[in-house]
Amino acid sequence: MIIFEHIADLDLSQTLDCGQCFRWTEQPDGAFSGVAFGKSVTARTENDSLLIDGADESDRELWRSYFDLDTDYTRIRAELSCLHPVLKEAASYASGIRILRQEPFETLCTFIISQNNNIPRIKGIVGRLCENFGEPLPDGSFTFPSAKTLCKLTVEDLAPLRAGFRARYLVDASRKVSSGEVDLELCRSAPYQDARAELMKITGVGVKVADCTLLFGMHRVEAFPVDVWMKRALETLFPEMTPSDFGEYGGIAQQYIFHFSRMNPEIFG
């Protein structure tokens, strides 16, 4: 077990169930079991500590990075709260959300799967993808398959996933990433528009999926993904603002707004 003490601004339910990741499952005791970077663990909080059962001490920095524990969300939340009174309310409501530092290829694939989909179905498709093509882990779970594994498959091979039109996009993504035609590492540091354009070389990857991949897979926190739900939230709550108005931490603001809006649907009448 790894224990991180004196952790502020981390609510596992808000962070792991807010729609930025799809491989964590809440347990009856409030802990979350999941797989990340090929490692199966259970995370829980006690007071101001984060406990990760099943994790090796040698992976301490991996999990510190994954949960973004070195970022000062208190400061960021204070800065964002100055932008708009509704954002201040949303940031206070969703103050436990942190932006995970996920594996880029997995993030790309899961958000390709997310298109025109709901969270339970996304989780189902992702689970079947891992069970069919990932590597088994000792506890019976599976790793997320690599681009080198998926690039050898056809749309017909992916039929058991029941992913529909998204299967073609997954095949194209894995082939372009595996061949180097799309450079995910470049997307970490390239100018934002260039990084977005790099991802949009993939069939089926538009602005929203590219922005989600950059935010949740490369920690490009300036990204502000806009889907139908977020468009409605912006029009209703921030009619005078555009995504660029939320600044360098726009992606964190987006998550506060998304969670606040999703949990308070009465806002929209």
Phi and psi in degrees as a GROMACS rama.xvg file:
@    title "Ramachandran Plot"
@    xaxis  label "Phi"
@    yaxis  label "Psi"
@TYPE xy
-109.68  135.974  ILE-2
-121.037  128.341  ILE-3
-110.659  121.501  PHE-4
-99.9136  159.604  GLU-5
57.7163  49.8041  HIS-6
-100.342  120.867  ILE-7
-101.173  160.161  ALA-8
57.7681  47.1537  ASP-9
-137.191  110.416  LEU-10
-114.785  113.409  ASP-11
-62.7335  -37.6921  LEU-12
-63.9191  -46.7791  SER-13
-63.3583  -41.3879  GLN-14
-73.7643  -43.7043  THR-15
-92.5615  -10.8319  LEU-16
-117.093  16.7853  ASP-17
-92.4479  1.42349  CYS-18
98.2259  9.66221  GLY-19
-95.3139  -12.8142  GLN-20
-146.933  162.033  CYS-21
-137.898  16.094  PHE-22
-121.111  22.1383  ARG-23
-117.198  140.448  TRP-24
-128.266  127.785  THR-25
-73.4682  136.673  GLU-26
-96.3848  164.662  GLN-27
-56.3796  -28.4011  PRO-28
-88.587  5.834  ASP-29
92.3105  -7.09471  GLY-30
-76.0538  165.267  ALA-31
-124.251  126.216  PHE-32
-102.379  138.059  SER-33
-165.734  177.45  GLY-34
-126.337  130.81  VAL-35
-145.951  138.68  ALA-36
52.2167  36.716  PHE-37
73.7699  15.7142  GLY-38
-124.624  130.389  LYS-39
-99.0212  122.899  SER-40
-142.022  171.575  VAL-41
-125.564  126.595  THR-42
-110.18  140.548  ALA-43
-150.964  160.574  ARG-44
-116.248  144.603  THR-45
-135.944  116.637  GLU-46
55.8094  -118.048  ASN-47
-107.651  25.8756  ASP-48
-115.462  146.578  SER-49
-107.347  123.507  LEU-50
-113.275  130.527  LEU-51
-120.533  100.621  ILE-52
-76.0641  140.178  ASP-53
86.7813  1.18942  GLY-54
-95.8167  140.804  ALA-55
-83.8096  145.334  ASP-56
-57.212  -30.6475  GLU-57
-64.8469  -16.2872  SER-58
-100.64  16.236  ASP-59
-54.5619  -47.3772  ARG-60
-69.5909  -31.0351  GLU-61
-61.3621  -46.7341  LEU-62
-74.7925  -32.3468  TRP-63
-59.1783  -43.5866  ARG-64
-69.2937  -44.7659  SER-65
-56.0954  -45.2007  TYR-66
-87.7183  5.00633  PHE-67
55.9972  46.0246  ASP-68
-75.3017  -14.4393  LEU-69
-91.3456  -1.03839  ASP-70
-90.2946  135.183  THR-71
-86.6561  88.7458  ASP-72
-72.6239  -24.8687  TYR-73
-61.153  -45.0802  THR-74
-65.9752  -45.1865  ARG-75
-63.2036  -41.2731  ILE-76
-63.713  -38.0071  ARG-77
-64.7583  -41.246  ALA-78
-64.7364  -45.9363  GLU-79
-65.6095  -34.3054  LEU-80
-64.3181  -21.0991  SER-81
-77.3608  -13.9026  CYS-82
-77.9453  -32.8965  LEU-83
-166.306  139.252  HIS-84
-62.3172  -34.1964  PRO-85
-70.1063  -36.2084  VAL-86
-65.674  -36.4068  LEU-87
-60.2675  -42.4267  LYS-88
-66.0017  -43.7427  GLU-89
-65.1551  -40.6911  ALA-90
-65.3697  -36.8715  ALA-91
-69.2253  -40.2518  SER-92
-65.4905  -39.5367  TYR-93
-110.137  35.0914  ALA-94
-65.8434  -13.482  SER-95
-90.9607  2.23791  GLY-96
-79.9144  131.408  ILE-97
-121.253  149.819  ARG-98
-86.0562  112.917  ILE-99
-66.5271  150.827  LEU-100
-102.487  86.1069  ARG-101
-88.9517  168.412  GLN-102
-70.2448  127.16  GLU-103
-58.4666  -44.9637  PRO-104
-66.7717  -40.9094  PHE-105
-60.1727  -43.4213  GLU-106
-62.7611  -44.2217  THR-107
-56.0966  -50.1268  LEU-108
-65.0297  -42.5717  CYS-109
-66.9306  -32.5362  THR-110
-82.8845  -21.9833  PHE-111
-63.0339  -44.258  ILE-112
-64.6214  -29.0959  ILE-113
-71.5776  -12.9707  SER-114
-61.1717  127.604  GLN-115
50.2286  47.9165  ASN-116
-142.488  164.35  ASN-117
-112.249  163.931  ASN-118
-60.3261  -45.9237  ILE-119
-58.6902  -40.8159  PRO-120
-71.7594  -37.6473  ARG-121
-58.6189  -47.5487  ILE-122
-60.4626  -37.4954  LYS-123
-64.6994  -45.6288  GLY-124
-65.1824  -44.1503  ILE-125
-61.882  -41.7731  VAL-126
-61.1657  -43.516  GLY-127
-68.6954  -33.1037  ARG-128
-61.3143  -44.3403  LEU-129
-70.4524  -41.909  CYS-130
-64.3249  -34.919  GLU-131
-84.8424  -31.7018  ASN-132
-131.121  -3.80342  PHE-133
-86.2862  177.158  GLY-134
-94.4931  136.835  GLU-135
-69.4727  143.415  PRO-136
-107.9  159.561  LEU-137
-55.915  -29.5533  PRO-138
-87.9674  5.86239  ASP-139
95.0265  -4.04757  GLY-140
-87.6098  -177.724  SER-141
-136.817  149.701  PHE-142
-74.5214  164.637  THR-143
-80.0292  132.66  PHE-144
-66.3956  147.011  PRO-145
-79.563  165.451  SER-146
-61.7967  -35.8297  ALA-147
-65.6409  -30.9987  LYS-148
-74.4977  -48.5922  THR-149
-71.5229  -26.9335  LEU-150
-66.3453  -17.6608  CYS-151
-85.0777  -4.88191  LYS-152
-97.3196  163.322  LEU-153
-112.634  170.022  THR-154
-57.7173  -37.893  VAL-155
-64.2743  -37.0175  GLU-156
-61.9609  -28.5867  ASP-157
-88.6155  4.90308  LEU-158
-54.3434  -39.0338  ALA-159
-61.1068  -16.3605  PRO-160
-73.6779  -24.8716  LEU-161
56.154  47.3604  ARG-162
-93.3459  -6.07177  ALA-163
63.4338  -138.665  GLY-164
-62.0989  -18.884  PHE-165
-70.1117  -21.7369  ARG-166
-59.298  -41.3564  ALA-167
-62.8539  -37.9377  ARG-168
-68.9016  -37.6353  TYR-169
-63.6987  -42.3723  LEU-170
-62.6964  -45.4215  VAL-171
-63.4867  -42.1351  ASP-172
-62.1283  -46.3323  ALA-173
-65.8241  -38.0122  SER-174
-69.0796  -40.9593  ARG-175
-72.8472  -34.7423  LYS-176
-71.2437  -44.642  VAL-177
-62.7776  -38.5965  SER-178
-79.3115  -13.6656  SER-179
89.6634  -0.13174  GLY-180
-62.5314  -33.3566  GLU-181
-115.074  122.323  VAL-182
-103.862  101.735  ASP-183
-67.7197  -34.4231  LEU-184
-65.8253  -35.2099  GLU-185
-58.3835  -34.9961  LEU-186
-67.4187  -17.9184  CYS-187
-68.8119  -34.9696  ARG-188
-123.049  -13.2227  SER-189
-66.316  156.149  ALA-190
-49.7215  145.018  PRO-191
-55.1895  -46.6122  TYR-192
-64.751  -33.3967  GLN-193
-68.6496  -40.6308  ASP-194
-63.9869  -42.6775  ALA-195
-62.2684  -44.4209  ARG-196
-63.6895  -35.1411  ALA-197
-60.3962  -45.4945  GLU-198
-69.4235  -31.2538  LEU-199
-78.5489  2.45743  MET-200
-67.874  -19.3636  LYS-201
-82.0873  133.29  ILE-202
-58.7368  128.849  THR-203
89.0187  -5.40728  GLY-204
-96.882  108.536  VAL-205
-100.22  -165.038  GLY-206
-61.1311  -43.1627  VAL-207
-65.9085  -47.2465  LYS-208
-65.8171  -38.7308  VAL-209
-61.9166  -44.9934  ALA-210
-65.0042  -39.7331  ASP-211
-63.5668  -41.6195  CYS-212
-63.8043  -42.2483  THR-213
-66.4584  -41.2906  LEU-214
-70.9332  -50.5056  LEU-215
-92.9883  -17.9556  PHE-216
-105.995  -24.8602  GLY-217
-120.086  2.11164  MET-218
55.5823  38.6454  HIS-219
-84.3588  85.5224  ARG-220
-73.6064  -1.22545  VAL-221
-79.7751  -13.0999  GLU-222
-68.374  140.293  ALA-223
-133.574  82.2383  PHE-224
-62.5483  136.506  PRO-225
-123.57  113.095  VAL-226
-110.178  -170.373  ASP-227
-59.4277  -41.3424  VAL-228
-65.322  -45.4971  TRP-229
-68.5208  -35.4056  MET-230
-60.4276  -42.3726  LYS-231
-64.9381  -41.6458  ARG-232
-63.3658  -42.3362  ALA-233
-65.0896  -44.5136  LEU-234
-63.8482  -35.1662  GLU-235
-83.7358  -44.58  THR-236
-98.6824  -27.6431  LEU-237
-134.162  55.5633  PHE-238
-62.4622  -20.5402  PRO-239
-95.0952  3.45785  GLU-240
-120.141  154.034  MET-241
-116.484  164.173  THR-242
-53.023  -36.0853  PRO-243
-67.4383  -20.8234  SER-244
-69.7745  -14.0824  ASP-245
-85.9877  -5.94482  PHE-246
77.3396  -156.414  GLY-247
-67.5687  -18.6635  GLU-248
-111.274  32.3239  TYR-249
-57.6058  -36.5621  GLY-250
-66.2169  -35.1783  GLY-251
-70.1932  -42.4402  ILE-252
-58.657  -42.1071  ALA-253
-59.0972  -42.2138  GLN-254
-67.374  -38.6913  GLN-255
-60.7957  -46.7142  TYR-256
-65.9318  -43.9744  ILE-257
-60.312  -49.3141  PHE-258
-66.1176  -43.991  HIS-259
-59.5044  -44.4413  PHE-260
-68.9103  -41.9211  SER-261
-64.6542  -35.2744  ARG-262
-87.7152  -7.47911  MET-263
-131.629  62.409  ASN-264
-62.7421  -18.8898  PRO-265
-63.748  -17.2609  GLU-266
-56.0723  -32.8188  ILE-267
-95.0696  7.26128  PHE-268
